[in-house]
Amino acid sequence: MAKTNPLTFSIGQLAKEFDITTRSIRFYEDQGLINPTRKGQTRIYNQRDRVRLKLILRGKRLGFSLAETGKIFELYDADKSSVSQLELMMNIIEQKKADLNQQLDDIEVVLMELTNLEDNCKSTLKAIKENEQQ
């Protein structure tokens, strides 16, 4: 479907722009995160839907759940001053940072354990080769 005007988009246009499937877009619609108008069976997305889709994908990349993104959208819709939205966002960011720092600590421990294991394997291999040469 061609653009009906510069401020509306078809599902195909958005899928192409954001490099996602139309199925993903329909899923976000089913979750209530975007709400296109319809002309018969055709979905017509406006600029608000486009911005929300961009925010959904950014949030997903940053580790936000769809439920968290939905909460932020709900707060924004209810409180245009965005104080509640920003406070919620700060809480979510704080939790995401804590989660990532814990993952980083876990990764460092695993890397240290793997390095120790690798060192043990090298020394055992060296000892076996030295025994074979004698």
C-alpha positions in Angstrom: 0.0 0.0 0.0 1.4 3.4 -0.9 1.5 6.2 1.7 -1.8 7.9 1.8 -0.1 11.0 3.2 3.3 11.7 4.7 2.0 11.1 8.2 0.5 7.6 7.6 2.3 4.3 7.0 1.4 0.8 5.9 2.4 -2.2 7.9 4.9 -3.1 5.1 6.5 0.3 5.1 7.1 0.2 8.9 8.3 -3.4 8.7 10.8 -2.4 6.0 11.9 0.8 7.8 12.6 -1.0 11.1 13.7 -4.3 9.5 11.2 -6.4 11.4 8.4 -8.7 10.3 4.8 -7.6 9.8 4.0 -10.4 12.3 6.1 -8.6 14.9 4.1 -5.4 14.3 0.8 -7.2 14.6 2.1 -8.8 17.8 2.8 -5.3 19.3 -0.7 -4.3 18.2 -2.2 -7.4 19.9 -0.3 -6.4 23.1 -1.9 -2.9 22.9 1.4 -1.1 22.4 0.3 0.4 19.0 -3.1 1.1 17.7 -3.5 1.6 14.0 -6.7 2.7 12.4 -8.3 0.4 9.9 -9.8 1.0 6.5 -11.5 -2.4 5.9 -8.8 -5.0 6.5 -6.0 -2.5 5.9 -4.1 -1.2 8.9 -3.1 2.5 8.7 -0.4 3.6 11.1 0.1 7.2 12.1 3.2 9.0 13.3 2.4 8.1 16.9 2.4 4.4 16.1 5.7 4.8 14.2 7.3 6.6 17.2 6.0 3.9 19.6 7.3 1.2 17.4 10.7 2.8 17.4 10.6 3.1 21.2 9.5 -0.5 21.6 12.4 -1.7 19.5 14.9 0.6 21.4 13.5 -0.7 24.7 13.8 -4.3 23.6 17.4 -3.7 22.6 18.1 -2.2 26.1 16.5 -5.2 27.8 13.1 -3.7 28.6 10.2 -6.1 28.6 7.1 -5.4 26.6 5.2 -5.0 29.9 7.6 -2.4 31.1 7.4 -0.5 27.8 3.6 -0.8 28.0 3.6 0.7 31.5 5.7 3.6 30.3 3.2 4.2 27.4 0.3 4.0 29.8 1.8 6.5 32.2 2.6 8.9 29.4 -0.9 8.7 28.1 -2.3 9.4 31.6 0.2 12.0 32.7 1.4 14.3 29.9 3.6 16.2 32.4 5.7 13.0 32.3 6.8 13.2 35.9 5.5 9.7 36.7 6.8 8.4 33.5 10.3 9.7 34.2 10.3 8.4 37.7 9.2 5.0 36.5 11.9 5.1 33.7 14.5 6.0 36.3 13.5 3.0 38.4 13.6 0.7 35.4 17.0 2.0 34.4 18.3 1.5 37.9 17.1 -2.1 37.9 18.5 -2.8 34.4 21.9 -1.3 35.4 21.9 -3.5 38.5 21.0 -6.6 36.4 23.8 -5.8 33.9 26.4 -5.2 36.6 25.5 -8.6 38.1 25.8 -10.2 34.7 29.1 -8.5 34.3 30.3 -9.8 37.6 29.1 -13.3 36.7 30.9 -13.1 33.4 34.2 -12.1 35.0 34.0 -15.0 37.4 33.3 -17.5 34.6 36.2 -16.0 32.6 38.5 -16.4 35.5 37.4 -20.0 36.0 37.9 -20.7 32.3 41.4 -19.2 32.4 42.3 -21.4 35.3 40.9 -24.4 33.6 42.8 -23.6 30.4 46.0 -23.1 32.4 45.5 -26.5 34.1 44.8 -28.2 30.7 48.0 -26.6 29.2 50.2 -27.8 32.1 48.6 -31.3 32.0 49.1 -31.5 28.3 52.7 -30.3 28.6 53.4 -33.0 31.3 51.8 -35.7 29.1 54.0 -34.7 26.1 57.1 -34.6 28.3 56.3 -38.1 29.6 55.8 -39.4 26.1 59.2 -38.1 25.0 61.0 -39.9 27.8 
